[in-house]
Amino acid sequence: MTEVSVYQIVRPFAWIAATAFAVGFAGYVAIGHDQPGLAQAPAPAMAAAAAGQAG
C-alpha cells in the first residue's frame, strides 16, 4: 500500500478552483467591471434587505 499525501488529494480540487476563478474573473472583466451597479445593489434594495433582517 502506498502512502498518499494531502497534496495528492487536494491537487485536483485546486485545479478546479483555479479554473473556476479564472473563468469567473474573465467574465467579470468581459462584462465590464467599471459598470455602475455591478459592485453594489441599489440603495432601495439595500434598505429593504436591512429592514427585513432587522426584525
KOLLUMRO-537487 format. One record per atom (N, C-alpha, C): residue in three letters; x, y, z. Coordinates in pm, whole numbers, padded with zeros to 5 digits, always signed. Layout:
N
AlaXYZ
...
END
This chain:
55
Met+00085-00118+00000
Met+00000+00000+00000
Met+00090+00124+00000
Thr+00058+00217-00086
Thr+00140+00338-00094
Thr+00079+00448-00008
Glu+00166+00533+00037
Glu+00121+00644+00122
Glu+00072+00758+00033
Val-00041+00814+00068
Val-00099+00925-00008
Val-00088+01051+00076
Ser-00032+01154+00014
Ser-00018+01280+00086
Ser-00142+01366+00068
Val-00155+01463+00153
Val-00267+01557+00143
Val-00260+01632+00010
Tyr-00140+01664-00032
Tyr-00121+01736-00158
Tyr-00180+01658-00275
Gln-00160+01528-00278
Gln-00214+01447-00386
Gln-00367+01443-00385
Ile-00426+01454-00269
Ile-00572+01455-00259
Ile-00629+01591-00299
Val-00563+01697-00259
Val-00614+01834-00279
Val-00585+01888-00418
Arg-00482+01837-00484
Arg-00438+01893-00612
Arg-00549+01901-00717
Pro-00630+01797-00741
Pro-00737+01813-00842
Pro-00838+01921-00807
Phe-00870+01934-00679
Phe-00965+02037-00637
Phe-00905+02176-00651
Ala-00776+02188-00631
Ala-00709+02316-00650
Ala-00715+02358-00797
Trp-00697+02263-00887
Trp-00708+02294-01030
Trp-00849+02337-01067
Ile-00948+02270-01011
Ile-01087+02308-01038
Ile-01115+02449-00986
Ala-01067+02478-00865
Ala-01088+02610-00806
Ala-01017+02718-00887
Ala-00894+02690-00930
Ala-00819+02788-01009
Ala-00887+02814-01144
Thr-00937+02709-01206
Thr-01007+02724-01334
Thr-01136+02803-01316
Ala-01212+02772-01211
Ala-01336+02844-01186
Ala-01309+02992-01158
Phe-01204+03020-01084
Phe-01169+03159-01056
Phe-01132+03231-01185
Ala-01051+03168-01270
Ala-01008+03231-01394
Ala-01127+03258-01486
Val-01219+03163-01497
Val-01337+03182-01581
Val-01425+03293-01524
Gly-01446+03293-01394
Gly-01527+03397-01331
Gly-01466+03535-01345
Phe-01336+03543-01326
Phe-01269+03673-01338
Phe-01272+03721-01482
Ala-01253+03631-01578
Ala-01259+03670-01719
Ala-01400+03719-01754
Gly-01502+03655-01701
Gly-01638+03702-01724
Gly-01663+03837-01662
Tyr-01610+03857-01544
Tyr-01623+03987-01475
Tyr-01558+04097-01557
Val-01441+04070-01610
Val-01372+04170-01691
Val-01444+04190-01824
Ala-01494+04082-01884
Ala-01563+04092-02012
Ala-01691+04173-02001
Ile-01763+04156-01891
Ile-01886+04233-01871
Ile-01854+04381-01854
Gly-01746+04408-01787
Gly-01706+04546-01764
Gly-01712+04577-01616
His-01602+04559-01548
His-01600+04578-01403
His-01622+04721-01361
Asp-01611+04816-01454
Asp-01631+04956-01418
Asp-01775+05002-01442
Gln-01864+04910-01477
Gln-02004+04945-01497
Gln-02070+04975-01363
Pro-02149+05080-01354
Pro-02217+05108-01228
Pro-02322+05001-01199
Gly-02334+04967-01074
Gly-02437+04873-01034
Gly-02388+04729-01021
Leu-02270+04698-01071
Leu-02220+04562-01057
Leu-02162+04538-00918
Ala-02103+04639-00860
Ala-02035+04621-00733
Ala-02130+04630-00613
Gln-02238+04701-00626
Gln-02329+04717-00513
Gln-02474+04723-00561
Ala-02562+04681-00476
Ala-02704+04685-00508
Ala-02755+04829-00497
Pro-02862+04862-00564
Pro-02921+04996-00550
Pro-02961+05023-00404
Ala-02962+05147-00366
Ala-02991+05185-00228
Ala-03126+05135-00178
Pro-03236+05144-00253
Pro-03364+05093-00201
Pro-03360+04942-00172
Ala-03291+04866-00254
Ala-03282+04722-00231
Ala-03201+04695-00105
Met-03097+04772-00083
Met-03014+04755+00037
Met-03097+04788+00162
Ala-03176+04896+00156
Ala-03257+04935+00270
Ala-03363+04830+00300
Ala-03424+04773+00196
Ala-03526+04671+00217
Ala-03464+04544+00277
Ala-03347+04509+00231
Ala-03278+04391+00283
Ala-03240+04412+00431
Ala-03193+04530+00462
Ala-03156+04559+00601
Ala-03278+04559+00692
Ala-03390+04614+00643
Ala-03512+04616+00722
Ala-03565+04475+00742
Gly-03553+04390+00643
Gly-03600+04253+00654
Gly-03519+04171+00752
Gln-03390+04199+00762
Gln-03303+04125+00853
Gln-03315+04176+00996
Ala-03353+04301+01012
Ala-03357+04360+01146
Ala-03472+04306+01230
Gly-03579+04271+01167
Gly-03691+04237+01251
Gly-03756+04110+01220
END
